[in-house]
């Protein structure tokens, strides 16, 4: 599979922050790593408590913005996963993202879903480059399920 770059606007604030930190570290190798580590450890408990308290306060004061953030994040991560997998059905080339589904090449999707708890976590795995996933449109996905004997009650 070709390596695709995920544009930063597909990422949420926290993920962009992580990238910025990585870039900063690359630009100033060695510099302040020990210093920032020491400062982090010194203020860890106080900062953790402060961030948690601020987060709770902010979420209570802005429930609609919290919901929007979660929704946006969910869509951004799904979109990024689709970009990584080529944005079209592996079998027929269908490319309307509304009907594209992430398929586990060797099956076992249901078990993984139960294990990870959400599609969001599966998309994160796709983005991180873990192999074993492909994109199929809804039709091809159901047809593949039938061909592989992964029939569900609905498909029989
Ligand atoms: Zn298809």
Backbone and ligand atoms as CSV (ligand in chain L), in Angstrom:
chain,resi,resn,atom,element,x,y,z
A,1,UNK,N,N,0.847,-1.210,0.000
A,1,UNK,CA,C,0.000,0.000,0.000
A,1,UNK,C,C,0.875,1.251,0.000
A,2,UNK,N,N,0.508,2.219,-0.779
A,2,UNK,CA,C,1.263,3.477,-0.823
A,2,UNK,C,C,1.144,4.201,0.522
A,3,UNK,N,N,2.205,4.864,0.901
A,3,UNK,CA,C,2.164,5.619,2.148
A,3,UNK,C,C,1.459,6.944,1.891
A,4,UNK,N,N,0.405,7.179,2.618
A,4,UNK,CA,C,-0.340,8.425,2.446
A,4,UNK,C,C,-0.112,9.318,3.649
A,5,UNK,N,N,-0.008,10.593,3.403
A,5,UNK,CA,C,0.161,11.521,4.509
A,5,UNK,C,C,-1.212,11.991,4.964
A,6,UNK,N,N,-1.409,11.957,6.264
A,6,UNK,CA,C,-2.669,12.453,6.800
A,6,UNK,C,C,-2.491,13.945,7.049
A,7,UNK,N,N,-3.305,14.740,6.407
A,7,UNK,CA,C,-3.160,16.182,6.607
A,7,UNK,C,C,-3.593,16.524,8.026
A,8,UNK,N,N,-2.959,17.556,8.563
A,8,UNK,CA,C,-3.162,17.843,9.977
A,8,UNK,C,C,-4.580,18.292,10.321
A,9,UNK,N,N,-5.299,18.799,9.330
A,9,UNK,CA,C,-6.664,19.229,9.650
A,9,UNK,C,C,-7.587,18.051,9.893
A,10,UNK,N,N,-7.085,16.834,9.630
A,10,UNK,CA,C,-7.888,15.650,9.951
A,10,UNK,C,C,-7.727,15.270,11.422
A,11,UNK,N,N,-6.788,15.935,12.095
A,11,UNK,CA,C,-6.515,15.578,13.478
A,11,UNK,C,C,-7.138,16.581,14.441
A,12,UNK,N,N,-7.382,16.154,15.672
A,12,UNK,CA,C,-7.949,17.060,16.652
A,12,UNK,C,C,-6.827,17.786,17.383
A,13,UNK,N,N,-7.213,18.722,18.213
A,13,UNK,CA,C,-6.259,19.566,18.912
A,13,UNK,C,C,-5.183,18.760,19.627
A,14,UNK,N,N,-5.601,17.754,20.361
A,14,UNK,CA,C,-4.667,16.967,21.152
A,14,UNK,C,C,-3.642,16.258,20.264
A,15,UNK,N,N,-4.135,15.734,19.120
A,15,UNK,CA,C,-3.232,15.033,18.210
A,15,UNK,C,C,-2.259,16.004,17.534
A,16,UNK,N,N,-2.759,17.209,17.211
A,16,UNK,CA,C,-1.881,18.227,16.618
A,16,UNK,C,C,-0.813,18.640,17.624
A,17,UNK,N,N,-1.228,18.741,18.888
A,17,UNK,CA,C,-0.294,19.104,19.959
A,17,UNK,C,C,0.839,18.083,20.052
A,18,UNK,N,N,0.460,16.821,19.952
A,18,UNK,CA,C,1.444,15.743,20.030
A,18,UNK,C,C,2.458,15.860,18.883
A,19,UNK,N,N,1.931,16.160,17.671
A,19,UNK,CA,C,2.812,16.322,16.512
A,19,UNK,C,C,3.751,17.511,16.700
A,20,UNK,N,N,3.215,18.608,17.236
A,20,UNK,CA,C,4.023,19.810,17.442
A,20,UNK,C,C,5.158,19.521,18.412
A,21,UNK,N,N,4.844,18.756,19.464
A,21,UNK,CA,C,5.878,18.384,20.438
A,21,UNK,C,C,6.962,17.543,19.771
A,22,UNK,N,N,6.540,16.590,18.937
A,22,UNK,CA,C,7.502,15.730,18.240
A,22,UNK,C,C,8.397,16.569,17.327
A,23,UNK,N,N,7.795,17.543,16.632
A,23,UNK,CA,C,8.573,18.411,15.742
A,23,UNK,C,C,9.574,19.239,16.533
A,24,UNK,N,N,9.121,19.756,17.677
A,24,UNK,CA,C,9.991,20.575,18.515
A,24,UNK,C,C,11.189,19.762,18.987
A,25,UNK,N,N,10.919,18.526,19.395
A,25,UNK,CA,C,11.998,17.655,19.867
A,25,UNK,C,C,12.987,17.349,18.751
A,26,UNK,N,N,12.479,17.192,17.508
A,26,UNK,CA,C,13.350,16.906,16.373
A,26,UNK,C,C,14.228,18.119,16.056
A,27,UNK,N,N,13.653,19.310,16.250
A,27,UNK,CA,C,14.372,20.544,15.936
A,27,UNK,C,C,15.460,20.820,16.973
A,28,UNK,N,N,15.178,20.520,18.226
A,28,UNK,CA,C,16.145,20.762,19.302
A,28,UNK,C,C,16.492,19.451,19.997
A,29,UNK,N,N,17.223,18.576,19.294
A,29,UNK,CA,C,17.497,17.259,19.891
A,29,UNK,C,C,18.304,17.381,21.185
A,30,UNK,N,N,17.887,16.624,22.169
A,30,UNK,CA,C,18.637,16.630,23.429
A,30,UNK,C,C,18.335,17.795,24.324
A,31,UNK,N,N,18.021,18.917,23.716
A,31,UNK,CA,C,17.837,20.125,24.507
A,31,UNK,C,C,16.594,20.024,25.382
A,32,UNK,N,N,16.795,20.234,26.649
A,32,UNK,CA,C,15.703,20.365,27.609
A,32,UNK,C,C,14.886,19.099,27.844
A,33,UNK,N,N,15.238,18.008,27.200
A,33,UNK,CA,C,14.457,16.791,27.437
A,33,UNK,C,C,14.539,16.415,28.921
A,34,UNK,N,N,15.781,16.454,29.453
A,34,UNK,CA,C,15.965,16.128,30.867
A,34,UNK,C,C,15.325,17.206,31.739
A,35,UNK,N,N,15.488,18.437,31.301
A,35,UNK,CA,C,14.934,19.570,32.045
A,35,UNK,C,C,13.410,19.489,32.103
A,36,UNK,N,N,12.798,19.259,30.935
A,36,UNK,CA,C,11.339,19.243,30.904
A,36,UNK,C,C,10.797,18.019,31.641
A,37,UNK,N,N,11.570,16.935,31.598
A,37,UNK,CA,C,11.186,15.736,32.342
A,37,UNK,C,C,11.175,16.031,33.853
A,38,UNK,N,N,12.221,16.699,34.306
A,38,UNK,CA,C,12.328,17.036,35.727
A,38,UNK,C,C,11.192,17.961,36.152
A,39,UNK,N,N,10.939,18.944,35.312
A,39,UNK,CA,C,9.872,19.895,35.619
A,39,UNK,C,C,8.509,19.203,35.596
A,40,UNK,N,N,8.351,18.270,34.637
A,40,UNK,CA,C,7.102,17.509,34.567
A,40,UNK,C,C,6.885,16.718,35.856
A,41,UNK,N,N,7.947,16.023,36.300
A,41,UNK,CA,C,7.822,15.189,37.494
A,41,UNK,C,C,7.565,16.041,38.744
A,42,UNK,N,N,8.208,17.202,38.791
A,42,UNK,CA,C,8.074,18.073,39.956
A,42,UNK,C,C,6.625,18.560,40.104
A,43,UNK,N,N,6.017,18.916,38.954
A,43,UNK,CA,C,4.688,19.533,39.010
A,43,UNK,C,C,3.563,18.583,38.621
A,44,UNK,N,N,3.920,17.314,38.445
A,44,UNK,CA,C,2.982,16.330,37.905
A,44,UNK,C,C,1.629,16.323,38.620
A,45,UNK,N,N,1.668,16.108,39.949
A,45,UNK,CA,C,0.418,15.960,40.695
A,45,UNK,C,C,-0.425,17.219,40.646
A,46,UNK,N,N,0.246,18.365,40.851
A,46,UNK,CA,C,-0.482,19.629,40.847
A,46,UNK,C,C,-1.125,19.869,39.473
A,47,UNK,N,N,-0.326,19.650,38.398
A,47,UNK,CA,C,-0.839,19.889,37.051
A,47,UNK,C,C,-1.968,18.936,36.689
A,48,UNK,N,N,-1.794,17.682,37.056
A,48,UNK,CA,C,-2.819,16.685,36.747
A,48,UNK,C,C,-4.142,17.083,37.381
A,49,UNK,N,N,-4.081,17.456,38.655
A,49,UNK,CA,C,-5.288,17.849,39.383
A,49,UNK,C,C,-5.905,19.092,38.748
A,50,UNK,N,N,-5.057,20.039,38.370
A,50,UNK,CA,C,-5.558,21.282,37.791
A,50,UNK,C,C,-6.225,21.021,36.442
A,51,UNK,N,N,-5.557,20.228,35.593
A,51,UNK,CA,C,-6.101,19.931,34.270
A,51,UNK,C,C,-7.421,19.178,34.405
A,52,UNK,N,N,-7.463,18.207,35.321
A,52,UNK,CA,C,-8.691,17.425,35.508
A,52,UNK,C,C,-9.829,18.323,35.986
A,53,UNK,N,N,-9.532,19.196,36.941
A,53,UNK,CA,C,-10.564,20.081,37.479
A,53,UNK,C,C,-11.060,21.044,36.407
A,54,UNK,N,N,-10.121,21.598,35.632
A,54,UNK,CA,C,-10.520,22.509,34.557
A,54,UNK,C,C,-11.363,21.788,33.514
A,55,UNK,N,N,-10.984,20.549,33.206
A,55,UNK,CA,C,-11.711,19.780,32.210
A,55,UNK,C,C,-13.146,19.518,32.656
A,56,UNK,N,N,-13.289,19.099,33.901
A,56,UNK,CA,C,-14.616,18.827,34.446
A,56,UNK,C,C,-15.458,20.097,34.402
A,57,UNK,N,N,-14.862,21.211,34.803
A,57,UNK,CA,C,-15.559,22.492,34.837
A,57,UNK,C,C,-15.974,22.896,33.424
A,58,UNK,N,N,-15.033,22.779,32.496
A,58,UNK,CA,C,-15.310,23.197,31.115
A,58,UNK,C,C,-16.412,22.351,30.493
A,59,UNK,N,N,-16.340,21.027,30.722
A,59,UNK,CA,C,-17.353,20.136,30.133
A,59,UNK,C,C,-18.732,20.395,30.719
A,60,UNK,N,N,-18.756,20.767,32.018
A,60,UNK,CA,C,-20.043,21.060,32.652
A,60,UNK,C,C,-20.618,22.363,32.109
A,61,UNK,N,N,-19.720,23.325,31.850
A,61,UNK,CA,C,-20.188,24.630,31.367
A,61,UNK,C,C,-20.513,24.628,29.880
A,62,UNK,N,N,-19.896,23.711,29.123
A,62,UNK,CA,C,-20.098,23.708,27.674
A,62,UNK,C,C,-20.455,22.319,27.173
A,63,UNK,N,N,-21.585,21.762,27.623
A,63,UNK,CA,C,-21.912,20.388,27.192
A,63,UNK,C,C,-22.081,20.279,25.680
A,64,UNK,N,N,-22.648,21.326,25.057
A,64,UNK,CA,C,-22.884,21.259,23.607
A,64,UNK,C,C,-21.569,21.284,22.831
A,65,UNK,N,N,-20.583,22.046,23.357
A,65,UNK,CA,C,-19.289,22.098,22.681
A,65,UNK,C,C,-18.516,20.797,22.887
A,66,UNK,N,N,-18.700,20.193,24.052
A,66,UNK,CA,C,-18.064,18.900,24.316
A,66,UNK,C,C,-18.615,17.847,23.352
A,67,UNK,N,N,-19.956,17.859,23.185
A,67,UNK,CA,C,-20.575,16.910,22.260
A,67,UNK,C,C,-20.069,17.132,20.843
A,68,UNK,N,N,-19.991,18.424,20.445
A,68,UNK,CA,C,-19.525,18.751,19.096
A,68,UNK,C,C,-18.088,18.280,18.919
A,69,UNK,N,N,-17.268,18.503,19.947
A,69,UNK,CA,C,-15.874,18.083,19.864
A,69,UNK,C,C,-15.788,16.565,19.648
A,70,UNK,N,N,-16.549,15.824,20.432
A,70,UNK,CA,C,-16.523,14.360,20.305
A,70,UNK,C,C,-16.960,13.928,18.912
A,71,UNK,N,N,-18.027,14.580,18.430
A,71,UNK,CA,C,-18.560,14.234,17.116
A,71,UNK,C,C,-17.525,14.537,16.037
A,72,UNK,N,N,-16.927,15.738,16.100
A,72,UNK,CA,C,-15.932,16.131,15.107
A,72,UNK,C,C,-14.745,15.190,15.131
A,73,UNK,N,N,-14.320,14.857,16.332
A,73,UNK,CA,C,-13.160,13.992,16.506
A,73,UNK,C,C,-13.441,12.628,15.875
A,74,UNK,N,N,-14.632,12.102,16.155
A,74,UNK,CA,C,-15.093,10.833,15.617
A,74,UNK,C,C,-15.017,10.857,14.076
A,75,UNK,N,N,-15.556,11.917,13.469
A,75,UNK,CA,C,-15.562,12.009,12.005
A,75,UNK,C,C,-14.168,12.203,11.436
A,76,UNK,N,N,-13.360,13.019,12.129
A,76,UNK,CA,C,-11.992,13.250,11.662
A,76,UNK,C,C,-11.197,11.952,11.652
A,77,UNK,N,N,-11.326,11.177,12.711
A,77,UNK,CA,C,-10.555,9.942,12.806
A,77,UNK,C,C,-11.037,8.931,11.774
A,78,UNK,N,N,-12.363,8.862,11.561
A,78,UNK,CA,C,-12.885,7.951,10.538
A,78,UNK,C,C,-12.331,8.356,9.174
A,79,UNK,N,N,-12.380,9.654,8.891
A,79,UNK,CA,C,-11.913,10.197,7.620
A,79,UNK,C,C,-10.425,9.864,7.416
A,80,UNK,N,N,-9.631,10.066,8.454
A,80,UNK,CA,C,-8.200,9.790,8.365
A,80,UNK,C,C,-7.965,8.308,8.070
A,81,UNK,N,N,-8.772,7.435,8.702
A,81,UNK,CA,C,-8.638,5.994,8.473
A,81,UNK,C,C,-8.980,5.663,7.022
A,82,UNK,N,N,-10.020,6.332,6.480
A,82,UNK,CA,C,-10.401,6.092,5.087
A,82,UNK,C,C,-9.280,6.535,4.154
A,83,UNK,N,N,-8.649,7.679,4.458
A,83,UNK,CA,C,-7.536,8.169,3.639
A,83,UNK,C,C,-6.403,7.155,3.645
A,84,UNK,N,N,-6.085,6.638,4.818
A,84,UNK,CA,C,-4.995,5.663,4.937
A,84,UNK,C,C,-5.276,4.436,4.065
A,85,UNK,N,N,-6.552,4.022,3.992
A,85,UNK,CA,C,-6.902,2.802,3.248
A,85,UNK,C,C,-7.236,3.065,1.778
A,86,UNK,N,N,-7.082,4.295,1.320
A,86,UNK,CA,C,-7.215,4.564,-0.111
A,86,UNK,C,C,-8.541,5.156,-0.569
A,87,UNK,N,N,-9.479,5.354,0.334
A,87,UNK,CA,C,-10.743,6.049,0.052
A,87,UNK,C,C,-11.613,5.427,-1.031
A,88,UNK,N,N,-11.387,4.157,-1.353
A,88,UNK,CA,C,-12.339,3.501,-2.257
A,88,UNK,C,C,-12.394,1.998,-2.005
A,89,UNK,N,N,-13.509,1.408,-2.458
A,89,UNK,CA,C,-13.722,-0.023,-2.257
A,89,UNK,C,C,-12.634,-0.818,-2.977
A,90,UNK,N,N,-12.020,-1.735,-2.248
A,90,UNK,CA,C,-10.920,-2.538,-2.788
A,90,UNK,C,C,-11.405,-3.434,-3.940
A,91,UNK,N,N,-12.682,-3.832,-3.910
A,91,UNK,CA,C,-13.167,-4.755,-4.939
A,91,UNK,C,C,-13.707,-4.035,-6.161
A,92,UNK,N,N,-14.595,-3.050,-5.946
A,92,UNK,CA,C,-15.288,-2.469,-7.098
A,92,UNK,C,C,-14.926,-1.010,-7.338
A,93,UNK,N,N,-14.164,-0.405,-6.456
A,93,UNK,CA,C,-13.733,0.970,-6.690
A,93,UNK,C,C,-14.727,2.041,-6.275
A,94,UNK,N,N,-15.855,1.631,-5.697
A,94,UNK,CA,C,-16.857,2.586,-5.233
A,94,UNK,C,C,-16.222,3.554,-4.233
A,95,UNK,N,N,-16.513,4.862,-4.368
A,95,UNK,CA,C,-15.745,5.812,-3.548
A,95,UNK,C,C,-16.594,6.808,-2.750
A,96,UNK,N,N,-17.897,6.566,-2.624
A,96,UNK,CA,C,-18.715,7.445,-1.772
A,96,UNK,C,C,-18.451,7.066,-0.308
A,97,UNK,N,N,-17.786,7.978,0.424
A,97,UNK,CA,C,-17.342,7.628,1.779
A,97,UNK,C,C,-18.492,7.245,2.707
A,98,UNK,N,N,-19.707,7.662,2.369
A,98,UNK,CA,C,-20.842,7.351,3.249
A,98,UNK,C,C,-21.117,5.858,3.326
A,99,UNK,N,N,-20.741,5.128,2.254
A,99,UNK,CA,C,-21.041,3.689,2.249
A,99,UNK,C,C,-19.779,2.829,2.293
A,100,UNK,N,N,-18.651,3.439,2.693
A,100,UNK,CA,C,-17.428,2.639,2.795
A,100,UNK,C,C,-17.271,2.105,4.210
A,101,UNK,N,N,-16.848,0.857,4.295
A,101,UNK,CA,C,-16.696,0.211,5.593
A,101,UNK,C,C,-15.315,-0.408,5.699
A,102,UNK,N,N,-14.783,-0.407,6.908
A,102,UNK,CA,C,-13.476,-1.020,7.114
A,102,UNK,C,C,-13.684,-2.508,7.347
A,103,UNK,N,N,-13.010,-3.296,6.503
A,103,UNK,CA,C,-13.161,-4.743,6.561
A,103,UNK,C,C,-11.881,-5.367,7.083
A,104,UNK,N,N,-12.030,-6.401,7.895
A,104,UNK,CA,C,-10.873,-7.152,8.368
A,104,UNK,C,C,-10.569,-8.207,7.326
A,105,UNK,N,N,-9.405,-8.084,6.675
A,105,UNK,CA,C,-9.067,-8.934,5.547
A,105,UNK,C,C,-9.259,-10.414,5.891
A,106,UNK,N,N,-8.825,-10.815,7.092
A,106,UNK,CA,C,-8.932,-12.229,7.478
A,106,UNK,C,C,-10.084,-12.494,8.452
A,107,UNK,N,N,-11.076,-11.644,8.435
A,107,UNK,CA,C,-12.216,-11.828,9.333
A,107,UNK,C,C,-11.893,-11.454,10.768
A,108,UNK,N,N,-12.791,-11.789,11.670
A,108,UNK,CA,C,-12.533,-11.518,13.086
A,108,UNK,C,C,-12.876,-10.099,13.512
A,109,UNK,N,N,-13.593,-9.398,12.652
A,109,UNK,CA,C,-13.948,-8.016,12.960
A,109,UNK,C,C,-14.801,-7.860,14.199
A,110,UNK,N,N,-15.751,-8.783,14.347
A,110,UNK,CA,C,-16.650,-8.699,15.501
A,110,UNK,C,C,-15.912,-8.876,16.820
A,111,UNK,N,N,-14.993,-9.859,16.844
A,111,UNK,CA,C,-14.216,-10.080,18.073
A,111,UNK,C,C,-13.395,-8.847,18.408
A,112,UNK,N,N,-12.770,-8.259,17.363
A,112,UNK,CA,C,-11.934,-7.083,17.632
A,112,UNK,C,C,-12.797,-5.927,18.135
A,113,UNK,N,N,-13.960,-5.780,17.537
A,113,UNK,CA,C,-14.866,-4.715,17.959
A,113,UNK,C,C,-15.233,-4.890,19.431
A,114,UNK,N,N,-15.531,-6.126,19.814
A,114,UNK,CA,C,-15.887,-6.392,21.220
A,114,UNK,C,C,-14.711,-6.105,22.138
A,115,UNK,N,N,-13.506,-6.464,21.654
A,115,UNK,CA,C,-12.292,-6.281,22.450
A,115,UNK,C,C,-11.971,-4.802,22.647
A,116,UNK,N,N,-12.072,-4.032,21.560
A,116,UNK,CA,C,-11.650,-2.622,21.615
A,116,UNK,C,C,-12.772,-1.696,22.085
A,117,UNK,N,N,-14.000,-2.166,21.934
A,117,UNK,CA,C,-15.105,-1.392,22.473
A,117,UNK,C,C,-15.727,-0.364,21.552
A,118,UNK,N,N,-15.010,0.050,20.508
A,118,UNK,CA,C,-15.634,1.021,19.603
A,118,UNK,C,C,-14.934,1.046,18.256
A,119,UNK,N,N,-15.668,1.561,17.255
A,119,UNK,CA,C,-15.090,1.696,15.921
A,119,UNK,C,C,-13.944,2.695,15.945
A,120,UNK,N,N,-14.089,3.714,16.812
A,120,UNK,CA,C,-13.063,4.742,16.956
A,120,UNK,C,C,-11.689,4.118,17.195
A,121,UNK,N,N,-11.632,3.147,18.099
A,121,UNK,CA,C,-10.355,2.507,18.419
A,121,UNK,C,C,-9.825,1.679,17.253
A,122,UNK,N,N,-10.739,1.111,16.448
A,122,UNK,CA,C,-10.313,0.377,15.260
A,122,UNK,C,C,-9.718,1.348,14.250
A,123,UNK,N,N,-10.363,2.509,14.071
A,123,UNK,CA,C,-9.833,3.521,13.130
A,123,UNK,C,C,-8.453,3.976,13.561
A,124,UNK,N,N,-8.267,4.140,14.860
A,124,UNK,CA,C,-6.951,4.537,15.380
A,124,UNK,C,C,-5.885,3.504,14.995
A,125,UNK,N,N,-6.243,2.227,15.085
A,125,UNK,CA,C,-5.305,1.166,14.704
A,125,UNK,C,C,-4.982,1.254,13.220
A,126,UNK,N,N,-6.010,1.508,12.407
A,126,UNK,CA,C,-5.804,1.634,10.965
A,126,UNK,C,C,-4.824,2.775,10.688
A,127,UNK,N,N,-5.055,3.918,11.347
A,127,UNK,CA,C,-4.211,5.097,11.129
A,127,UNK,C,C,-2.767,4.813,11.531
A,128,UNK,N,N,-2.589,4.049,12.596
A,128,UNK,CA,C,-1.229,3.791,13.059
A,128,UNK,C,C,-0.499,2.785,12.168
A,129,UNK,N,N,-1.179,2.300,11.115
A,129,UNK,CA,C,-0.499,1.485,10.111
A,129,UNK,C,C,-0.514,-0.010,10.390
A,130,UNK,N,N,-1.326,-0.451,11.341
A,130,UNK,CA,C,-1.420,-1.887,11.624
A,130,UNK,C,C,-2.089,-2.569,10.422
A,131,UNK,N,N,-1.456,-3.636,9.876
A,131,UNK,CA,C,-2.014,-4.262,8.680
A,131,UNK,C,C,-3.240,-5.128,8.993
A,132,UNK,N,N,-3.891,-5.600,7.915
A,132,UNK,CA,C,-5.019,-6.506,8.094
A,132,UNK,C,C,-6.375,-5.862,7.850
A,133,UNK,N,N,-6.362,-4.598,7.411
A,133,UNK,CA,C,-7.623,-3.910,7.147
A,133,UNK,C,C,-7.695,-3.517,5.680
A,134,UNK,N,N,-8.918,-3.456,5.146
A,134,UNK,CA,C,-9.118,-2.919,3.800
A,134,UNK,C,C,-10.476,-2.228,3.758
A,135,UNK,N,N,-10.648,-1.417,2.727
A,135,UNK,CA,C,-11.931,-0.732,2.580
A,135,UNK,C,C,-12.803,-1.498,1.606
A,136,UNK,N,N,-14.054,-1.700,2.004
A,136,UNK,CA,C,-15.037,-2.279,1.093
A,136,UNK,C,C,-16.296,-1.418,1.162
A,137,UNK,N,N,-17.020,-1.368,0.052
A,137,UNK,CA,C,-18.305,-0.685,0.115
A,137,UNK,C,C,-19.278,-1.632,0.829
A,138,UNK,N,N,-20.411,-1.128,1.222
A,138,UNK,CA,C,-21.360,-1.940,1.990
A,138,UNK,C,C,-21.757,-3.200,1.218
A,139,UNK,N,N,-21.993,-3.055,-0.102
A,139,UNK,CA,C,-22.395,-4.219,-0.899
A,139,UNK,C,C,-21.305,-5.289,-0.917
A,140,UNK,N,N,-20.096,-4.858,-1.264
A,140,UNK,CA,C,-18.999,-5.827,-1.350
A,140,UNK,C,C,-18.731,-6.470,0.009
A,141,UNK,N,N,-18.904,-5.682,1.080
A,141,UNK,CA,C,-18.664,-6.222,2.418
A,141,UNK,C,C,-19.655,-7.342,2.737
A,142,UNK,N,N,-20.944,-7.114,2.413
A,142,UNK,CA,C,-21.946,-8.157,2.659
A,142,UNK,C,C,-21.675,-9.386,1.779
A,143,UNK,N,N,-21.283,-9.137,0.517
A,143,UNK,CA,C,-21.005,-10.249,-0.392
A,143,UNK,C,C,-19.814,-11.058,0.125
A,144,UNK,N,N,-18.784,-10.349,0.582
A,144,UNK,CA,C,-17.600,-11.043,1.126
A,144,UNK,C,C,-17.987,-11.872,2.352
A,145,UNK,N,N,-18.819,-11.285,3.228
A,145,UNK,CA,C,-19.278,-12.020,4.421
A,145,UNK,C,C,-19.935,-13.334,4.013
A,146,UNK,N,N,-20.761,-13.253,2.960
A,146,UNK,CA,C,-21.465,-14.439,2.482
A,146,UNK,C,C,-20.468,-15.452,1.917
A,147,UNK,N,N,-19.544,-14.977,1.082
A,147,UNK,CA,C,-18.560,-15.872,0.456
A,147,UNK,C,C,-17.665,-16.556,1.491
A,148,UNK,N,N,-17.357,-15.819,2.574
A,148,UNK,CA,C,-16.459,-16.381,3.589
A,148,UNK,C,C,-17.224,-17.166,4.648
A,149,UNK,N,N,-18.531,-17.302,4.457
A,149,UNK,CA,C,-19.331,-18.042,5.418
A,149,UNK,C,C,-19.497,-17.308,6.742
A,150,UNK,N,N,-19.283,-15.979,6.724
A,150,UNK,CA,C,-19.475,-15.203,7.945
A,150,UNK,C,C,-20.910,-14.703,8.038
A,151,UNK,N,N,-21.826,-15.537,7.569
A,151,UNK,CA,C,-23.220,-15.076,7.493
A,151,UNK,C,C,-23.760,-14.703,8.887
A,152,UNK,N,N,-24.484,-13.637,8.898
A,152,UNK,CA,C,-25.171,-13.283,10.135
A,152,UNK,C,C,-26.646,-13.601,9.919
A,153,UNK,N,N,-27.430,-13.473,10.980
A,153,UNK,CA,C,-28.853,-13.757,10.838
A,153,UNK,C,C,-29.507,-12.894,9.772
A,154,UNK,N,N,-29.031,-11.597,9.726
A,154,UNK,CA,C,-29.636,-10.668,8.791
A,154,UNK,C,C,-29.368,-11.044,7.329
A,155,UNK,N,N,-28.186,-11.651,7.080
A,155,UNK,CA,C,-27.805,-11.919,5.689
A,155,UNK,C,C,-28.371,-13.238,5.173
A,156,UNK,N,N,-28.841,-14.106,6.056
A,156,UNK,CA,C,-29.284,-15.427,5.597
A,156,UNK,C,C,-30.683,-15.393,5.006
L,1,ZN,ZN,ZN,-17.504,-2.452,-3.570
